[in-house]
Amino acid sequence: METAPDLQDACEALLPAYARARREPERWAVLTRACLQRRPVERSGELGPAAAERFDRIALRLMLEPDADPGSLLITDVERASDVLCGLWLARRSGLFRPSSTMGGSAGTCSRLGLVPAFKAASLGHAAYLLATLYANGAYKRHLAARGNAQQVLLASADGDTHERLTRQARSWGVELSA
């Protein structure tokens, strides 16, 4: 489990263009480009922020146990799409998400770690917008395709209508949502 603010802080520390981005659409653009770049993410060799190190530990475990299933990472306090995209970029940095080398499609894409956004009751009102933003994002689309177009979310005290609305929305994007 990681908090969205910790993921944001890690991206700001490790991705200079992200630290300079002030508006949410700028953050999406920076993270999307960084997730989809062909070359590996440059590493300094020094330890990174604790959130980034967690992704590295998961990747190291998978190197030692290639058949292990890392499952999914719960991202708490999610309030905006960049919270989840930061998790995807940290997965990319650690080798847990490898986009395909072709621009059209997800063939060859590998994403070993699921990302599960957790919404507090106060943020449920904009969960549909946030998830639609992720479903429309080129990097996140590849992540979902590599994971069978399945998205898991955690909804704090959601009523049945909210869950049903999010499920219908996900289906319209070709995504199977579980909460």
Disulfide bonds with the S-S distance in Angstrom:
none
